[in-house]
Amino acid sequence: MMKIKTNKITRRLLRTIGGIIIVWVTWSLHDYGTWTKFPTTNYPITHTVVDNRYNQQISLAKEHLKGTSKRLGVPSFSIAIGHNGHVIWSAAEGFSNMDSGITATPTTQYRVGSTSKAITATGVARLVDGQRLFLDHIIGDSITNWTKKRWEFTMRQLLSHTAGVGNYEDFGIASGRYTLCNCKQFYTASEGLKVFDRYKLLYKPGTQFKYSSFDINLASVVLEQAAASPFLDYIDDNVFNVLDMGNTYGDHSMPKSENLATFYQIEEGYYREHRTFGIKHDVNLSYKWAGGGFISTPTDLVKLGNAWVSDPTFLSIETKKEFWSPMRLVNGAINEQDYALGWRSWLNYENDSLLNGTPIWMVHHGGISKGSMNFLVLFPDYGLVVNASINGRLENFGTFAAEVRQFANFFLSDIPKKESELYQELVAAYKK
């Protein structure tokens, strides 16, 4: 018996080693000669919205935009700014497609990665506002394609990453064949649950914080049940159509738009179209629309942020308070990221790039995807919203975020602060 068992282990080991060798050889063959050096010429710039009431701030932003793509070492950088409910500036620098020389414009669409979580939270917030979904109701075992786990949990815990659902690194090969390949088409949010349904919760809900795309995927199916509508249909009808976000959709839920950017890997002044294990293929993110699979533009996402910050008819103050309150664990401590519900809500953020380090309330969500990054930032007490996208993935998200903060500061410096009662209530609750 021992000999048979040893032979099985040996065969498995040999298969694993053989698989690694095949992947390495494949990667080497495809890697050779695939990198191209970035051009040294200036990149084109396109502006589509310029609000003359903000001429001074926009002039500073325009000047800073020149060379931003090269500073970051990416093919393109697209940005939009909103204030008091209006999009006041949108612009893009660089190329949507490097090899074809297609210029990036404010209508160029990008993968927005985990900023998708804020989109999903917006849909949930609309249901909460209409009293069609309740954040603290227990989620039972009636969810399609979801097996009841050891512990019960709530929508509040799902949206705050305290429900115990794992992330990519917590799942095995059965899940990895979807999340590493990104090559299977999923047709419903419920179908996507099979990627992680078989795995146990990591901890008793509410006791710890674990950031995950998959608890937001699960939240989207709970949303479906409450709304009696497929997730993407509901988001279209109650978010995108309401806010005129016509350039936003779930990846692979429709044919690719002609405005979709080409996504790149970048390395020390060189670029190539994004690859998985060295192989270029059609990346499909339909397994995680809610947690990381939306396509959008900075202008569309600024419209979303504007609705949260400046439109009292879109969401009530009470609902905003729920979604912007950093989540406490059962021991009373605020979670380590000051994560609220689908947003990070930093009540007293300090950075020298913003108002010379003066503490400021910043609600935000970043996103990293295959060959792209996105950053959506709201400054509720200033009525300001900023979103930027790039079609290259930097090693450090902070480098990208620093550029976005700089653009924000050009506008914050000349906008009066109107500290809201909501902010005062959140601070008071935070200090308890």
C-alpha positions as CSV (number, residue, x, y, z in Angstrom):
1,M,0.0,0.0,0.0
2,M,2.8,2.4,0.9
3,K,4.5,1.7,-2.5
4,I,1.2,2.4,-4.4
5,K,0.7,5.6,-2.5
6,T,4.3,6.7,-3.1
7,N,3.9,6.0,-6.8
8,K,0.7,8.1,-7.0
9,I,2.5,11.0,-5.2
10,T,5.4,10.7,-7.6
11,R,3.1,10.8,-10.7
12,R,1.3,13.8,-9.3
13,L,4.6,15.5,-8.6
14,L,5.9,14.7,-12.1
15,R,2.7,16.0,-13.7
16,T,3.0,19.2,-11.7
17,I,6.6,19.7,-12.7
18,G,5.7,18.9,-16.3
19,G,2.9,21.5,-16.2
20,I,5.3,24.1,-14.9
21,I,7.8,23.4,-17.6
22,I,5.1,23.6,-20.3
23,V,3.9,27.0,-18.9
24,W,7.4,28.3,-18.7
25,V,8.3,27.2,-22.3
26,T,5.0,28.6,-23.6
27,W,5.7,31.9,-21.8
28,S,9.2,32.1,-23.1
29,L,8.2,31.5,-26.7
30,H,5.4,34.1,-26.6
31,D,7.5,36.6,-24.6
32,Y,10.2,36.8,-27.2
33,G,10.0,40.0,-29.2
34,T,6.6,41.1,-27.8
35,W,7.8,44.3,-26.1
36,T,7.8,47.7,-27.9
37,K,9.6,50.8,-26.6
38,F,7.3,53.7,-25.8
39,P,7.6,56.6,-28.4
40,T,9.6,59.7,-27.3
41,T,7.2,62.2,-29.1
42,N,4.6,64.1,-27.2
43,Y,1.3,62.3,-26.7
44,P,-2.0,63.8,-28.0
45,I,-4.4,65.5,-25.6
46,T,-8.2,65.7,-26.1
47,H,-10.7,67.8,-24.1
48,T,-14.4,67.5,-24.3
49,V,-15.8,69.3,-21.3
50,V,-14.5,72.7,-20.1
51,D,-16.6,74.7,-17.7
52,N,-15.6,78.4,-18.1
53,R,-16.5,79.1,-14.5
54,Y,-13.4,77.1,-13.5
55,N,-11.0,78.6,-15.9
56,Q,-8.1,79.1,-13.4
57,Q,-8.3,75.6,-12.0
58,I,-8.7,74.0,-15.4
59,S,-5.7,75.8,-16.8
60,L,-3.6,74.4,-14.0
61,A,-5.0,70.9,-14.6
62,K,-4.4,71.2,-18.3
63,E,-0.8,72.1,-17.8
64,H,-0.2,69.3,-15.4
65,L,-1.9,66.8,-17.8
66,K,0.9,67.4,-20.3
67,G,3.3,64.5,-19.9
68,T,1.2,62.6,-17.2
69,S,1.1,59.4,-19.3
70,K,4.9,59.5,-19.7
71,R,5.5,60.3,-16.0
72,L,3.5,57.2,-15.1
73,G,4.8,55.2,-18.1
74,V,1.4,54.2,-19.4
75,P,-0.2,54.5,-22.9
76,S,-3.0,56.8,-21.7
77,F,-4.4,58.8,-18.8
78,S,-8.0,59.9,-18.8
79,I,-9.6,62.2,-16.1
80,A,-12.9,63.9,-15.3
81,I,-13.8,66.4,-12.6
82,G,-17.3,67.1,-11.2
83,H,-18.4,69.8,-8.9
84,N,-21.9,70.5,-7.3
85,G,-23.5,67.9,-9.6
86,H,-21.9,68.9,-12.9
87,V,-19.1,67.5,-14.9
88,I,-16.8,70.5,-15.2
89,W,-13.7,69.1,-17.0
90,S,-12.8,65.9,-18.9
91,A,-9.7,65.2,-20.8
92,A,-7.4,62.4,-21.9
93,E,-3.8,62.2,-22.9
94,G,-2.1,59.4,-24.9
95,F,-3.3,56.4,-26.9
96,S,-6.2,54.1,-26.6
97,N,-4.3,51.7,-28.8
98,M,-0.6,52.2,-29.1
99,D,0.2,50.2,-32.3
100,S,-2.8,51.6,-34.2
101,G,-2.1,55.1,-33.0
102,I,-5.7,55.5,-31.8
103,T,-5.9,58.6,-29.6
104,A,-7.5,58.3,-26.1
105,T,-10.4,60.6,-25.6
106,P,-12.8,61.1,-22.6
107,T,-15.1,58.6,-24.3
108,T,-12.5,55.9,-24.2
109,Q,-13.6,53.0,-22.0
110,Y,-11.5,51.3,-19.4
111,R,-11.7,48.3,-17.1
112,V,-12.4,49.9,-13.7
113,G,-11.5,46.9,-11.5
114,S,-12.7,47.1,-7.9
115,T,-14.3,50.5,-8.4
116,S,-17.1,48.2,-9.6
117,K,-17.8,47.7,-5.9
118,A,-18.9,51.3,-5.5
119,I,-21.2,50.8,-8.5
120,T,-22.7,47.7,-7.0
121,A,-23.1,49.5,-3.6
122,T,-24.9,52.3,-5.4
123,G,-27.5,49.8,-6.7
124,V,-27.9,48.3,-3.2
125,A,-28.2,51.8,-1.7
126,R,-31.1,52.6,-4.0
127,L,-32.9,49.5,-2.8
128,V,-32.2,50.3,0.8
129,D,-33.5,53.8,0.2
130,G,-36.7,52.4,-1.2
131,Q,-37.0,50.0,1.8
132,R,-36.9,47.0,-0.6
133,L,-33.7,45.6,1.0
134,F,-32.6,45.8,4.6
135,L,-28.9,45.8,5.5
136,D,-29.2,43.9,8.8
137,H,-31.6,41.1,7.7
138,I,-30.0,37.7,7.9
139,I,-29.1,36.2,4.5
140,G,-30.4,32.7,4.6
141,D,-29.9,29.6,2.4
142,S,-32.3,30.6,-0.4
143,I,-29.7,32.3,-2.6
144,T,-29.4,30.6,-6.0
145,N,-26.2,28.6,-6.4
146,W,-25.1,29.3,-2.8
147,T,-24.7,26.6,-0.2
148,K,-25.6,27.5,3.4
149,K,-22.4,28.0,5.5
150,R,-21.6,27.5,9.1
151,W,-22.5,31.0,10.1
152,E,-25.2,33.4,8.9
153,F,-24.4,36.9,7.8
154,T,-26.0,40.2,6.6
155,M,-25.8,42.4,3.5
156,R,-24.0,45.0,5.7
157,Q,-21.3,42.4,6.4
158,L,-21.0,41.5,2.8
159,L,-20.6,45.1,1.6
160,S,-18.0,45.8,4.3
161,H,-15.9,42.7,3.8
162,T,-16.6,41.4,7.3
163,A,-18.8,38.4,6.3
164,G,-15.9,35.9,6.2
165,V,-15.9,35.3,2.4
166,G,-12.4,34.6,1.1
167,N,-10.5,36.2,-1.8
168,Y,-8.5,34.8,-4.7
169,E,-5.7,33.5,-2.5
170,D,-8.1,31.6,-0.3
171,F,-9.5,29.4,-3.0
172,G,-8.1,26.3,-4.7
173,I,-7.5,25.1,-8.2
174,A,-11.2,24.7,-8.9
175,S,-11.7,28.4,-8.5
176,G,-8.3,29.3,-10.1
177,R,-9.3,27.8,-13.4
178,Y,-11.8,30.7,-13.7
179,T,-9.9,33.5,-12.0
180,L,-6.5,32.9,-13.6
181,C,-7.7,32.1,-17.1
182,N,-10.4,34.7,-17.3
183,C,-11.6,32.9,-20.4
184,K,-15.1,31.5,-19.5
185,Q,-18.3,33.4,-20.3
186,F,-20.8,33.7,-17.4
187,Y,-24.3,34.9,-18.2
188,T,-25.7,35.7,-14.8
189,A,-24.4,37.0,-11.5
190,S,-25.8,33.8,-9.8
191,E,-23.8,31.6,-12.2
192,G,-20.6,33.3,-11.1
193,L,-21.1,32.1,-7.5
194,K,-19.9,28.6,-8.5
195,V,-16.4,30.1,-8.6
196,F,-16.2,30.2,-4.8
197,D,-19.4,28.5,-3.4
198,R,-17.6,25.3,-2.3
199,Y,-15.3,27.1,0.1
200,K,-16.0,27.7,3.8
201,L,-16.2,31.1,5.5
202,L,-12.9,32.1,6.9
203,Y,-14.1,33.4,10.2
204,K,-17.3,34.2,12.1
205,P,-18.9,37.2,10.4
206,G,-18.3,40.5,12.1
207,T,-15.2,39.4,14.0
208,Q,-12.6,40.2,11.3
209,F,-12.1,42.2,8.1
210,K,-11.0,40.5,4.8
211,Y,-11.1,42.5,1.6
212,S,-12.6,40.4,-1.2
213,S,-14.3,40.8,-4.6
214,F,-16.4,37.7,-4.0
215,D,-18.5,38.9,-1.1
216,I,-19.6,41.8,-3.4
217,N,-20.4,39.2,-6.1
218,L,-22.6,37.4,-3.6
219,A,-24.2,40.8,-2.6
220,S,-25.2,41.3,-6.2
221,V,-27.2,38.0,-6.1
222,V,-28.9,39.1,-2.9
223,L,-29.7,42.4,-4.7
224,E,-31.3,40.4,-7.6
225,Q,-33.6,38.6,-5.2
226,A,-34.7,41.8,-3.5
227,A,-35.2,43.6,-6.8
228,A,-36.7,40.6,-8.6
229,S,-34.5,41.6,-11.6
230,P,-31.2,40.3,-13.0
231,F,-28.3,42.2,-11.6
232,L,-27.1,44.0,-14.7
233,D,-30.7,44.8,-15.8
234,Y,-31.4,46.4,-12.4
235,I,-28.1,48.4,-12.4
236,D,-28.9,49.6,-16.0
237,D,-32.4,50.7,-15.0
238,N,-31.7,52.2,-11.6
239,V,-28.2,53.6,-11.9
240,F,-26.8,53.9,-15.4
241,N,-30.0,55.1,-17.2
242,V,-30.9,57.4,-14.3
243,L,-27.5,59.1,-14.3
244,D,-26.9,59.0,-18.1
245,M,-24.0,56.7,-17.8
246,G,-24.3,55.4,-21.3
247,N,-20.6,54.3,-21.5
248,T,-20.8,51.8,-18.6
249,Y,-21.6,48.1,-18.8
250,G,-20.6,44.7,-17.5
251,D,-17.7,43.2,-19.2
252,H,-18.7,40.7,-22.0
253,S,-22.4,41.3,-21.3
254,M,-22.5,42.8,-24.8
255,P,-20.2,43.1,-27.8
256,K,-17.1,45.1,-27.2
257,S,-17.5,48.8,-27.8
258,E,-15.4,50.5,-30.5
259,N,-14.4,52.9,-27.7
260,L,-12.9,50.2,-25.5
261,A,-9.2,50.8,-24.8
262,T,-6.5,48.2,-25.5
263,F,-5.0,47.1,-22.2
264,Y,-1.2,46.8,-21.7
265,Q,1.6,45.5,-19.6
266,I,4.3,48.0,-19.0
267,E,7.9,47.6,-18.0
268,E,10.8,50.1,-17.9
269,G,9.8,52.1,-20.9
270,Y,8.3,49.2,-22.9
271,Y,4.8,48.0,-23.5
272,R,2.9,45.1,-24.9
273,E,-0.7,44.1,-25.0
274,H,-1.8,42.3,-21.8
275,R,-1.0,38.6,-21.5
276,T,-1.9,35.8,-19.2
277,F,1.1,33.4,-18.6
278,G,2.7,35.1,-21.7
279,I,-0.3,34.4,-23.9
280,K,-2.4,37.2,-25.4
281,H,-6.1,36.4,-25.2
282,D,-9.6,37.9,-24.8
283,V,-9.8,38.6,-21.1
284,N,-13.4,37.8,-19.8
285,L,-14.4,39.3,-16.4
286,S,-18.0,38.2,-16.5
287,Y,-17.5,36.0,-13.4
288,K,-17.2,39.1,-11.2
289,W,-19.2,42.0,-12.6
290,A,-20.2,43.3,-9.2
291,G,-16.8,43.0,-7.5
292,G,-14.5,43.9,-10.4
293,G,-16.0,43.5,-13.9
294,F,-17.4,46.8,-15.1
295,I,-16.3,48.8,-18.1
296,S,-16.6,52.6,-17.8
297,T,-15.2,56.1,-18.5
298,P,-14.0,58.7,-16.0
299,T,-16.9,61.0,-17.0
300,D,-19.5,58.3,-16.3
301,L,-18.0,57.5,-12.9
302,V,-17.9,61.2,-12.0
303,K,-21.7,61.3,-12.8
304,L,-22.0,58.5,-10.2
305,G,-20.0,60.4,-7.7
306,N,-21.9,63.6,-8.3
307,A,-25.2,61.8,-7.6
308,W,-23.8,60.6,-4.2
309,V,-22.4,64.0,-3.3
310,S,-24.8,66.6,-4.7
311,D,-28.2,65.0,-5.6
312,P,-30.5,64.8,-2.6
313,T,-33.2,63.0,-4.8
314,F,-30.9,60.1,-5.7
315,L,-30.2,58.9,-2.2
316,S,-31.3,60.1,1.2
317,I,-29.0,61.5,3.8
318,E,-29.9,58.5,6.0
319,T,-28.8,56.0,3.4
320,K,-25.5,57.9,2.7
321,K,-24.7,57.8,6.4
322,E,-25.2,54.0,6.4
323,F,-22.9,53.5,3.4
324,W,-20.2,56.0,4.4
325,S,-19.9,54.9,8.0
326,P,-16.6,52.9,8.5
327,M,-17.6,49.5,9.7
328,R,-16.9,48.3,13.2
329,L,-16.1,44.8,14.2
330,V,-17.9,43.0,17.0
331,N,-15.1,44.1,19.4
332,G,-16.0,47.7,18.7
333,A,-12.9,48.5,16.6
334,I,-13.1,50.2,13.2
335,N,-11.8,47.8,10.5
336,E,-8.2,48.4,9.4
337,Q,-9.1,50.1,6.1
338,D,-11.9,52.4,7.4
339,Y,-14.0,50.5,4.9
340,A,-17.7,51.4,4.9
341,L,-20.2,49.7,2.6
342,G,-18.8,49.5,-0.9
343,W,-16.6,52.6,-0.2
344,R,-13.6,53.5,1.9
345,S,-14.6,56.5,4.0
346,W,-11.5,58.3,5.4
347,L,-12.9,61.0,7.7
348,N,-9.6,62.8,8.4
349,Y,-7.2,62.0,5.6
350,E,-4.0,63.9,5.6
351,N,-1.6,64.2,2.7
352,D,0.6,67.0,1.7
353,S,-0.7,66.9,-1.8
354,L,-4.2,67.9,-0.6
355,L,-4.6,71.4,0.9
356,N,-1.0,71.2,2.3
357,G,-1.9,68.4,4.6
358,T,-5.1,69.8,6.1
359,P,-7.3,66.9,7.2
360,I,-10.0,66.2,4.7
361,W,-12.9,63.8,4.4
362,M,-12.3,61.5,1.4
363,V,-14.6,58.8,0.2
364,H,-13.1,56.6,-2.5
365,H,-12.6,53.3,-4.2
366,G,-9.7,52.3,-6.4
367,G,-9.6,49.5,-9.0
368,I,-6.8,47.3,-10.5
369,S,-7.6,45.0,-13.4
370,K,-6.0,43.3,-16.3
371,G,-3.9,46.0,-17.8
372,S,-5.7,48.9,-16.2
373,M,-6.2,51.0,-13.1
374,N,-9.0,53.3,-11.9
375,F,-9.5,55.7,-9.0
376,L,-12.8,57.3,-8.0
377,V,-12.5,60.0,-5.3
378,L,-15.3,62.0,-3.6
379,F,-14.8,65.0,-1.4
380,P,-18.4,65.5,0.0
381,D,-17.7,68.6,2.0
382,Y,-16.4,70.3,-1.2
383,G,-18.9,68.9,-3.6
384,L,-16.0,67.6,-5.6
385,V,-15.6,64.3,-7.5
386,V,-12.6,63.1,-9.4
387,N,-12.1,60.0,-11.5
388,A,-9.1,58.9,-13.5
389,S,-8.3,55.8,-15.6
390,I,-5.2,54.3,-17.2
391,N,-4.8,51.4,-19.7
392,G,-1.6,50.1,-18.1
393,R,-1.0,48.5,-14.7
394,L,1.6,50.1,-12.5
395,E,3.5,48.1,-9.9
396,N,2.4,50.6,-7.2
397,F,-1.2,51.9,-7.1
398,G,0.0,54.8,-4.9
399,T,2.0,56.3,-7.8
400,F,-1.2,56.5,-9.8
401,A,-3.2,57.8,-6.8
402,A,-0.7,60.6,-6.2
403,E,-1.3,62.0,-9.7
404,V,-5.0,61.9,-9.2
405,R,-4.7,63.7,-5.8
406,Q,-2.7,66.4,-7.5
407,F,-5.4,67.1,-10.0
408,A,-8.0,67.2,-7.2
409,N,-5.9,69.7,-5.3
410,F,-6.0,72.2,-8.2
411,F,-9.8,72.4,-7.6
412,L,-9.9,71.9,-3.9
413,S,-7.6,74.9,-3.3
414,D,-10.3,77.3,-4.7
415,I,-13.5,75.7,-3.6
416,P,-15.0,76.7,-0.2
417,K,-15.6,74.0,2.3
418,K,-19.1,73.4,3.6
419,E,-18.9,71.0,6.4
420,S,-22.1,69.0,6.5
421,E,-24.1,67.7,9.4
422,L,-23.6,64.3,7.9
423,Y,-19.8,64.6,8.4
424,Q,-20.2,65.8,11.9
425,E,-22.4,62.8,12.7
426,L,-19.9,60.4,11.1
427,V,-17.0,61.9,13.1
428,A,-19.0,61.7,16.3
429,A,-19.8,58.1,15.8
430,Y,-16.2,57.3,14.7
431,K,-14.8,58.7,18.0
432,K,-17.1,56.6,20.2
